[in-house]
Amino acid sequence: MQLNGMDHIVLSVRDVERSLDFYTRVLGLKPERVESWRAGKNGFPSVRINENTIIDLMANKVSDESVATVPNLNHFCMFTDGPLEPCVEELQSQGVTVETGPIKRWGARGDALSVYFRDPDNNQIEIRSYVSAIQPSGTRAGAAARA
């Protein structure tokens, strides 16, 4: 398996608008999908670090602000420049259970095919491939179909 970089991280935040202000105004990151999030069309907004990496800002599900038991990192995502299928086969051959996917999800470079699984400490990890894609019929196609 060859992983080529970090695609995105998802932060659990208490106040999404406050976090958007911090990451955009204070750190100068570019906001993405904010208006569609505010309109309820997607579950979270993002801020862009560079052309290949974003931070998603997801509302923390803890209602009592004094409770700090929910981890700040929801999951992290790495990507491969090759197809996803060999990664899934390698995970399975090592006894790792794929919890979710392969399924099409949005990320730093648009839609990609990805899977979720856990490390030995129960941290959730996503691996994605932008050269593997799900067609509307549910079949997978390679990079040529995306060009």
C-alpha positions as CSV (number, residue, x, y, z in Angstrom):
1,M,0.0,0.0,0.0
2,Q,1.4,3.4,-0.9
3,L,-0.2,6.5,0.8
4,N,0.8,9.8,-0.6
5,G,-0.4,12.5,1.7
6,M,-3.1,13.9,4.0
7,D,-6.4,14.8,2.4
8,H,-8.2,16.3,5.3
9,I,-8.8,16.3,9.1
10,V,-12.2,16.7,10.7
11,L,-12.3,18.8,13.9
12,S,-15.1,18.5,16.5
13,V,-15.8,22.1,17.5
14,R,-18.3,23.6,20.0
15,D,-19.2,26.6,17.9
16,V,-18.8,26.2,14.1
17,E,-19.2,29.9,13.4
18,R,-16.6,30.8,16.0
19,S,-14.2,28.3,14.5
20,L,-14.9,29.5,10.9
21,D,-14.0,33.0,12.1
22,F,-10.8,31.9,13.7
23,Y,-9.6,29.8,10.8
24,T,-10.5,32.3,8.2
25,R,-9.9,35.7,9.8
26,V,-7.1,34.8,12.2
27,L,-5.2,32.1,10.2
28,G,-6.2,33.4,6.8
29,L,-7.5,30.0,5.5
30,K,-10.1,30.1,2.6
31,P,-13.6,29.0,3.6
32,E,-15.4,26.3,1.5
33,R,-19.0,25.2,1.4
34,V,-20.0,27.6,4.1
35,E,-23.2,28.9,2.5
36,S,-24.4,25.4,1.5
37,W,-23.7,24.4,5.1
38,R,-25.7,27.3,6.5
39,A,-28.5,26.4,4.1
40,G,-28.5,22.8,5.5
41,K,-27.3,21.3,2.2
42,N,-24.2,19.6,3.8
43,G,-23.2,18.7,7.3
44,F,-20.2,20.9,7.8
45,P,-18.1,23.7,6.3
46,S,-14.4,23.4,5.5
47,V,-11.3,25.7,5.4
48,R,-8.6,25.1,2.9
49,I,-4.9,24.8,3.9
50,N,-3.6,24.3,0.4
51,E,-4.8,22.9,-2.9
52,N,-4.7,19.3,-1.5
53,T,-5.6,19.7,2.2
54,I,-8.6,20.9,4.1
55,I,-10.0,21.0,7.6
56,D,-13.6,20.2,8.1
57,L,-15.4,21.9,11.0
58,M,-18.0,19.5,12.5
59,A,-20.2,20.5,15.4
60,N,-19.3,18.8,18.6
61,K,-22.2,16.5,19.7
62,V,-21.6,17.2,23.5
63,S,-24.2,19.6,24.8
64,D,-22.6,20.3,28.2
65,E,-19.5,22.5,27.6
66,S,-17.9,21.2,30.8
67,V,-17.8,17.7,29.4
68,A,-14.5,17.2,27.5
69,T,-14.8,13.4,26.8
70,V,-15.4,13.7,23.0
71,P,-12.1,13.7,21.2
72,N,-11.4,16.8,19.1
73,L,-10.3,14.8,16.1
74,N,-13.2,13.0,14.5
75,H,-11.0,11.1,12.0
76,F,-8.1,11.7,9.7
77,C,-7.8,10.9,6.0
78,M,-4.9,9.8,3.9
79,F,-5.0,9.2,0.2
80,T,-3.4,7.0,-2.4
81,D,-2.5,8.0,-5.9
82,G,-3.5,4.5,-7.1
83,P,-6.8,2.7,-7.0
84,L,-8.4,2.0,-3.6
85,E,-9.0,-1.7,-4.1
86,P,-5.4,-2.8,-3.4
87,C,-5.5,-0.8,-0.1
88,V,-8.7,-2.5,0.9
89,E,-7.2,-5.9,0.1
90,E,-4.1,-5.1,2.1
91,L,-6.1,-4.0,5.1
92,Q,-8.2,-7.1,5.0
93,S,-5.2,-9.3,4.7
94,Q,-3.8,-7.7,7.9
95,G,-7.1,-8.5,9.7
96,V,-8.3,-4.9,9.7
97,T,-12.1,-4.5,9.4
98,V,-13.4,-1.9,7.0
99,E,-16.3,-0.3,8.8
100,T,-17.7,1.8,6.0
101,G,-17.3,1.9,2.3
102,P,-16.0,1.9,-0.3
103,I,-18.4,4.8,-1.0
104,K,-18.1,8.2,-2.7
105,R,-17.3,11.1,-0.4
106,W,-16.3,14.7,-0.9
107,G,-12.8,15.8,0.1
108,A,-10.1,18.3,-0.6
109,R,-9.9,17.5,-4.3
110,G,-13.6,16.8,-4.8
111,D,-15.4,13.4,-4.9
112,A,-13.4,10.2,-4.2
113,L,-13.9,6.6,-3.3
114,S,-13.0,5.9,0.4
115,V,-13.2,3.5,3.3
116,Y,-13.2,3.9,7.0
117,F,-11.5,1.7,9.6
118,R,-9.9,1.9,13.1
119,D,-6.4,1.7,14.4
120,P,-5.5,-0.3,17.5
121,D,-6.4,2.7,19.7
122,N,-9.8,3.0,18.1
123,N,-8.9,6.1,16.2
124,Q,-11.0,6.3,13.0
125,I,-9.0,6.5,9.7
126,E,-10.2,7.1,6.2
127,I,-8.2,6.2,3.1
128,R,-9.4,7.6,-0.2
129,S,-8.5,7.4,-3.9
130,Y,-9.3,10.0,-6.5
131,V,-8.6,7.6,-9.3
132,S,-11.3,5.1,-8.1
133,A,-14.8,6.5,-8.6
134,I,-18.3,5.3,-8.1
135,Q,-20.5,5.8,-11.1
136,P,-24.2,6.6,-10.7
137,S,-25.0,2.9,-11.3
138,G,-22.8,2.0,-8.4
139,T,-20.0,0.5,-10.5
140,R,-16.4,1.5,-10.1
141,A,-14.5,3.1,-12.9
142,G,-10.9,4.2,-13.2
143,A,-9.2,7.5,-13.8
144,A,-10.1,7.5,-17.5
145,A,-13.8,7.7,-16.7
146,R,-13.1,10.8,-14.6
147,A,-11.1,12.6,-17.2
